[in-house]
């Protein structure tokens, strides 16, 4: 959970290298586009251990100077946490300003919510683990990087929770100092994660990140994005947060993603929904700290895991029983094979029964039968 400075001079990636990796920033290698930058995927050369990287290329019109960019680099390169997307290097050359991060092969959490085929593959346990990972990353930004380096993300949403090959959550797109904090309601999803108190105090806080994280938790439960709408009980379609606030006390289970509804233990659900709802409290002081959120989601996961373990045991026992059923031999078959347990087919007597030999068409040629008497 510690932070560590990276020698920025040794982290410079030549523009030529990046152009080669991204096929000169071709549309085929572009994997994302946002208000301040485009993101490209590419594989670096041997000098960079052939890493596949995501290159965040800032738009020149939004760049606020070398000092701001340098501040960003110093901040990002100091992060050292398994749930923060790793820094690889950067480039400042020919008016290009690019930061290279580790590439998350499974894309973003939003990708999974938007694609039914991906969403159906995310179990409730996996979703809880993703939430725990993201919460740990956010806790690190808020406090783990050191008292003097508390960082407010400012942009927590499903797009910025990336998933690696093990579906481990990686937070990306931090609150860069080289760009101004703006509210652009035309940018899909942004306003739906925004702390309502921002409009009153004009400032984002750690509690603002917690609010956005609460929205993310309900997205994970419902499989809906915050700006999506759904109709419940044949009422007018509403966005996710409106549905949550309307049905929290009675009927919140109706927003559960249909792909996981049959999986969720009711106690796990109740534990999860309680902490998620606390996160979106209109009163900032009532929102929990990230360490409390992590603890509660872990409790929900432990409850769910116990249910899964019990279900697995029952399934194994049922399978064993079903396998035994396939081994049943009708008594008629045994009687025919042993000459109705005649003395001629008896081959031994034990303390708990008599052993006979026999064969029949329905069985193998030679068999041993033990009768319990």
C-alpha positions as CSV (number, residue, x, y, z in Angstrom):
1,X,0.0,0.0,0.0
2,X,3.0,2.2,-0.1
3,X,3.9,4.8,-2.8
4,X,7.1,4.8,-4.6
5,X,8.7,7.4,-6.9
6,X,9.7,6.3,-10.4
7,X,12.7,7.9,-12.1
8,X,10.8,9.8,-14.8
9,X,13.9,10.2,-16.9
10,X,14.1,6.5,-17.3
11,X,10.3,6.3,-18.1
12,X,10.5,8.3,-21.4
13,X,9.1,6.4,-24.4
14,X,10.1,7.8,-27.7
15,X,7.3,9.0,-29.9
16,X,8.6,6.7,-32.7
17,X,8.1,3.7,-30.4
18,X,4.5,4.7,-29.6
19,X,3.7,5.4,-33.2
20,X,5.0,1.9,-34.1
21,X,3.0,0.3,-31.3
22,X,-0.2,2.0,-32.2
23,X,0.2,1.8,-36.0
24,X,0.6,5.6,-36.1
25,X,-2.5,6.1,-33.8
26,X,-4.8,4.2,-36.3
27,X,-8.5,3.9,-35.6
28,X,-8.0,0.1,-35.4
29,X,-5.9,0.5,-32.3
30,X,-8.0,3.1,-30.6
31,X,-9.9,1.6,-27.6
32,X,-11.4,4.7,-26.1
33,X,-12.2,8.4,-26.5
34,X,-13.1,10.9,-23.8
35,X,-13.3,14.6,-23.3
36,X,-9.6,15.2,-22.8
37,X,-7.9,12.3,-24.6
38,X,-8.0,9.3,-26.8
39,X,-6.7,5.9,-25.7
40,X,-4.9,3.5,-27.9
41,X,-3.6,-0.1,-27.5
42,X,-0.2,-1.2,-28.6
43,X,2.6,-3.6,-28.0
44,X,6.0,-2.1,-27.0
45,X,9.4,-3.5,-28.2
46,X,11.9,-5.6,-26.4
47,X,13.3,-2.6,-24.6
48,X,10.0,-2.4,-22.8
49,X,9.6,-6.2,-22.2
50,X,7.1,-6.4,-25.1
51,X,4.4,-5.1,-22.8
52,X,1.0,-4.4,-24.2
53,X,0.1,-0.9,-23.1
54,X,-2.7,1.6,-23.2
55,X,-1.6,5.0,-24.4
56,X,-3.5,8.0,-23.2
57,X,-3.0,10.8,-25.8
58,X,-4.1,14.2,-24.6
59,X,-5.8,16.5,-27.0
60,X,-3.6,19.6,-27.5
61,X,-6.6,21.9,-27.1
62,X,-7.1,20.7,-23.5
63,X,-3.5,20.7,-22.4
64,X,-2.8,23.2,-19.6
65,X,1.0,23.4,-19.8
66,X,4.1,21.3,-19.0
67,X,4.0,22.0,-15.3
68,X,0.5,20.5,-15.0
69,X,1.5,17.5,-17.1
70,X,4.6,17.0,-15.0
71,X,2.6,17.1,-11.8
72,X,0.3,14.4,-13.2
73,X,3.3,12.3,-14.1
74,X,4.8,12.6,-10.6
75,X,1.5,11.7,-9.0
76,X,0.7,8.7,-11.3
77,X,4.2,7.3,-11.3
78,X,4.2,7.2,-7.5
79,X,1.2,4.9,-7.2
80,X,1.9,1.4,-6.1
81,X,-1.2,-0.7,-5.6
82,X,-2.6,-3.8,-7.2
83,X,-6.0,-2.1,-7.8
84,X,-4.5,1.0,-9.5
85,X,-3.7,0.7,-13.2
86,X,0.2,0.6,-13.4
87,X,2.2,3.4,-14.9
88,X,4.6,2.3,-17.7
89,X,6.0,5.5,-19.1
90,X,5.3,8.8,-21.0
91,X,6.2,10.9,-24.0
92,X,6.4,14.7,-24.4
93,X,7.6,15.2,-28.0
94,X,6.5,17.2,-31.1
95,X,3.5,18.7,-29.1
96,X,2.4,15.2,-28.2
97,X,1.7,14.5,-24.5
98,X,1.1,10.7,-23.9
99,X,1.0,8.6,-20.8
100,X,1.4,4.8,-21.1
101,X,-0.4,2.5,-18.6
102,X,-0.8,-1.3,-18.3
103,X,-3.4,-2.7,-20.6
104,X,-6.4,-4.4,-19.0
105,X,-7.4,-7.2,-21.3
106,X,-11.0,-7.6,-20.1
107,X,-11.8,-4.0,-20.7
108,X,-14.0,-1.9,-18.4
109,X,-16.8,-2.8,-16.1
110,X,-19.0,-0.7,-18.3
111,X,-18.2,-3.0,-21.3
112,X,-19.5,-5.9,-19.3
113,X,-22.7,-4.1,-18.3
114,X,-23.4,-3.1,-21.8
115,X,-22.8,-6.5,-23.3
116,X,-25.4,-9.1,-22.2
117,X,-23.1,-12.0,-23.1
118,X,-20.3,-10.6,-20.8
119,X,-22.8,-9.6,-18.1
120,X,-24.3,-13.1,-17.8
121,X,-20.8,-14.4,-17.2
122,X,-20.2,-12.2,-14.1
123,X,-21.5,-14.1,-11.1
124,X,-22.5,-12.3,-7.9
125,X,-19.3,-13.4,-6.2
126,X,-17.2,-12.1,-9.0
127,X,-19.0,-8.8,-8.9
128,X,-18.5,-8.5,-5.1
129,X,-14.7,-9.2,-5.6
130,X,-14.6,-6.5,-8.3
131,X,-16.2,-4.1,-6.0
132,X,-13.8,-4.9,-3.2
133,X,-10.8,-4.4,-5.5
134,X,-12.1,-1.1,-6.7
135,X,-12.9,0.0,-3.1
136,X,-9.3,-0.9,-2.1
137,X,-7.9,1.1,-4.9
138,X,-10.0,4.1,-4.0
139,X,-9.1,3.8,-0.3
140,X,-5.4,3.9,-1.4
141,X,-6.0,7.1,-3.3
142,X,-7.8,8.7,-0.3
143,X,-5.3,7.6,2.4
144,X,-2.9,4.9,1.4
145,X,-0.6,7.1,-0.6
146,X,0.2,9.1,2.6
147,X,-1.4,11.9,4.6
148,X,0.2,14.6,2.5
149,X,-0.8,12.9,-0.8
150,X,-4.6,12.3,-0.4
151,X,-6.1,12.2,-3.8
152,X,-9.7,12.7,-4.9
153,X,-10.4,10.7,-8.0
154,X,-13.2,13.0,-9.2
155,X,-14.4,10.6,-11.9
156,X,-15.4,7.2,-10.4
157,X,-17.6,5.4,-12.9
158,X,-17.9,2.0,-14.6
159,X,-15.8,3.2,-17.5
160,X,-12.9,3.8,-15.2
161,X,-12.9,0.4,-13.5
162,X,-10.8,-1.8,-15.7
163,X,-10.5,-5.6,-15.4
164,X,-7.4,-7.6,-16.0
165,X,-7.1,-11.2,-17.1
166,X,-8.2,-12.4,-13.6
167,X,-11.1,-9.9,-13.4
168,X,-9.1,-8.0,-10.8
169,X,-10.3,-4.3,-10.7
170,X,-7.9,-1.6,-11.7
171,X,-8.9,2.1,-11.2
172,X,-7.8,4.4,-14.0
173,X,-8.3,8.0,-15.3
174,X,-7.5,9.9,-12.1
175,X,-8.4,13.5,-11.3
176,X,-5.5,15.0,-13.3
177,X,-4.3,18.4,-12.2
178,X,-3.4,19.5,-15.7
179,X,-7.1,19.7,-16.6
180,X,-9.8,21.8,-15.1
181,X,-12.7,20.2,-13.1
182,X,-15.8,20.7,-15.3
183,X,-19.3,19.4,-15.3
184,X,-20.2,18.6,-18.9
185,X,-23.7,17.1,-18.9
186,X,-23.4,16.2,-22.5
187,X,-20.7,13.6,-21.6
188,X,-22.8,10.4,-21.1
189,X,-23.0,9.2,-17.6
190,X,-20.9,11.9,-15.9
191,X,-23.7,13.8,-14.2
192,X,-25.3,10.6,-13.0
193,X,-22.3,9.9,-10.8
194,X,-22.0,13.5,-9.6
195,X,-22.3,14.2,-5.9
196,X,-25.5,16.3,-5.6
197,X,-23.8,18.4,-2.9
198,X,-21.2,19.6,-5.5
199,X,-23.8,22.0,-6.9
200,X,-24.1,23.6,-3.4
201,X,-20.5,23.7,-2.2
202,X,-18.8,23.9,-5.6
203,X,-16.1,21.5,-4.5
204,X,-15.4,17.7,-4.7
205,X,-14.3,15.8,-1.6
206,X,-13.5,12.2,-0.6
207,X,-17.2,11.9,0.2
208,X,-18.0,12.9,-3.4
209,X,-15.9,9.9,-4.5
210,X,-17.9,7.7,-2.1
211,X,-21.2,8.9,-3.6
212,X,-20.0,8.0,-7.1
213,X,-18.8,4.6,-5.7
214,X,-22.3,4.0,-4.3
215,X,-23.8,4.6,-7.8
216,X,-21.2,2.1,-9.1
217,X,-22.3,-0.5,-6.5
218,X,-25.9,-0.3,-7.6
219,X,-24.8,-0.6,-11.2
220,X,-23.1,-3.8,-10.2
221,X,-26.2,-5.1,-8.5
222,X,-28.6,-4.2,-11.3
223,X,-26.4,-4.7,-14.4
224,X,-27.7,-1.2,-15.4
225,X,-25.6,1.8,-16.1
226,X,-26.5,4.9,-14.1
227,X,-28.0,6.7,-17.1
228,X,-30.0,3.6,-18.2
229,X,-33.8,3.5,-17.6
230,X,-35.9,0.6,-16.5
231,X,-39.6,0.1,-15.8
232,X,-40.8,-1.6,-12.6
233,X,-44.4,-2.6,-11.9
234,X,-45.4,-1.1,-15.3
235,X,-44.6,2.4,-14.1
236,X,-42.8,5.0,-16.2
237,X,-39.2,4.0,-16.9
238,X,-36.7,5.7,-14.6
239,X,-33.0,6.0,-14.2
240,X,-31.1,3.7,-11.7
241,X,-30.8,6.1,-8.8
242,X,-34.4,7.1,-9.0
243,X,-35.4,3.4,-8.9
244,X,-33.1,2.8,-5.9
245,X,-34.5,5.7,-3.9
246,X,-38.1,4.8,-4.7
247,X,-37.8,1.0,-4.0
248,X,-35.1,0.8,-1.4
249,X,-37.4,0.2,1.6
250,X,-39.7,-2.2,-0.3
251,X,-39.0,-4.0,-3.5
252,X,-35.3,-3.2,-4.2
253,X,-34.8,-6.8,-5.2
254,X,-36.7,-5.9,-8.4
255,X,-33.7,-4.1,-9.7
256,X,-31.3,-7.1,-9.3
257,X,-29.8,-8.1,-12.6
258,X,-31.9,-11.1,-13.9
259,X,-28.6,-13.0,-14.7
260,X,-27.7,-13.2,-11.0
261,X,-31.1,-13.0,-9.2
262,X,-31.2,-16.8,-8.5
263,X,-27.6,-16.7,-7.2
264,X,-27.9,-14.1,-4.5
265,X,-28.2,-15.0,-0.8
266,X,-30.7,-12.7,0.8
267,X,-28.4,-11.8,3.7
268,X,-25.6,-11.0,1.2
269,X,-28.0,-8.8,-0.7
270,X,-29.2,-7.0,2.4
271,X,-25.6,-6.4,3.6
272,X,-24.6,-5.0,0.2
273,X,-27.6,-2.8,-0.4
274,X,-27.3,-1.2,3.1
275,X,-23.7,0.0,2.6
276,X,-24.4,1.0,-1.0
277,X,-27.3,3.1,0.1
278,X,-25.3,4.8,2.8
279,X,-22.8,5.8,0.1
280,X,-25.4,7.8,-1.8
281,X,-26.8,9.6,1.3
282,X,-27.6,13.2,0.5
283,X,-25.7,14.1,3.7
284,X,-22.0,13.8,3.1
285,X,-21.2,13.2,6.8
286,X,-23.4,10.1,6.7
287,X,-21.4,8.4,4.0
288,X,-19.1,5.7,5.2
289,X,-15.3,5.8,4.8
290,X,-13.7,3.4,2.2
291,X,-12.4,1.0,4.9
292,X,-15.9,0.6,6.2
293,X,-17.2,0.0,2.7
294,X,-14.6,-2.7,2.1
295,X,-15.4,-4.4,5.4
296,X,-19.2,-4.5,4.6
297,X,-18.7,-5.8,1.0
298,X,-16.3,-8.5,2.3
299,X,-19.1,-9.5,4.8
300,X,-21.5,-9.8,1.8
301,X,-18.9,-11.9,0.0
302,X,-18.3,-14.2,3.0
303,X,-22.0,-14.8,3.3
304,X,-22.4,-15.5,-0.4
305,X,-19.3,-17.8,-0.4
306,X,-20.8,-19.9,2.5
307,X,-24.0,-20.4,0.5
308,X,-22.0,-21.4,-2.6
309,X,-19.9,-23.8,-0.5
310,X,-23.1,-25.4,0.9
311,X,-24.7,-25.6,-2.5
312,X,-21.5,-27.2,-3.9
313,X,-21.6,-29.9,-1.1
314,X,-25.2,-30.7,-1.8
315,X,-24.5,-30.9,-5.6
316,X,-21.6,-33.3,-5.0
317,X,-23.7,-35.5,-2.7
318,X,-26.5,-35.5,-5.2
319,X,-24.1,-36.5,-8.0
320,X,-22.8,-39.3,-5.9
321,X,-26.3,-40.5,-5.2
322,X,-27.2,-40.2,-8.9
323,X,-24.1,-42.2,-9.8
324,X,-25.1,-45.0,-7.3
325,X,-28.6,-45.1,-8.9
326,X,-26.9,-46.0,-12.2
327,X,-25.3,-49.0,-10.4
328,X,-28.6,-50.5,-9.2
329,X,-29.2,-54.2,-10.3
330,X,-32.8,-55.5,-10.2
331,X,-33.3,-58.3,-7.7
332,X,-34.7,-60.4,-10.5
333,X,-31.4,-60.1,-12.4
334,X,-29.5,-61.2,-9.2
335,X,-31.8,-64.2,-8.7
336,X,-31.4,-65.4,-12.2
337,X,-27.6,-65.0,-12.1
338,X,-27.2,-66.9,-8.8
339,X,-29.9,-69.6,-9.4
340,X,-32.0,-67.9,-6.8
341,X,-29.1,-68.1,-4.3
342,X,-28.7,-71.8,-4.7
343,X,-26.0,-73.7,-2.7
344,X,-24.1,-74.4,-5.9
345,X,-23.5,-70.7,-6.5
346,X,-22.6,-69.9,-2.9
347,X,-18.8,-69.3,-2.6
348,X,-18.4,-68.0,0.9
349,X,-20.0,-67.0,4.2
350,X,-19.0,-63.9,6.2
351,X,-19.9,-62.3,9.5
352,X,-22.3,-60.0,7.8
353,X,-23.7,-61.9,4.8
354,X,-23.3,-64.7,2.2
355,X,-21.3,-64.4,-1.1
356,X,-22.5,-65.9,-4.4
357,X,-21.2,-66.1,-7.9
358,X,-23.2,-65.8,-11.0
359,X,-23.6,-64.5,-14.5
360,X,-26.4,-63.4,-16.8
361,X,-27.0,-61.7,-20.1
362,X,-27.6,-58.3,-18.5
363,X,-24.4,-58.4,-16.5
364,X,-20.8,-59.2,-17.1
365,X,-19.9,-62.9,-17.6
366,X,-18.7,-63.5,-14.0
367,X,-19.9,-61.5,-11.0
368,X,-19.7,-61.8,-7.2
369,X,-22.8,-60.9,-5.2
370,X,-22.8,-60.3,-1.4
371,X,-26.2,-60.5,0.3
372,X,-26.6,-58.9,3.7
373,X,-28.3,-61.3,6.1
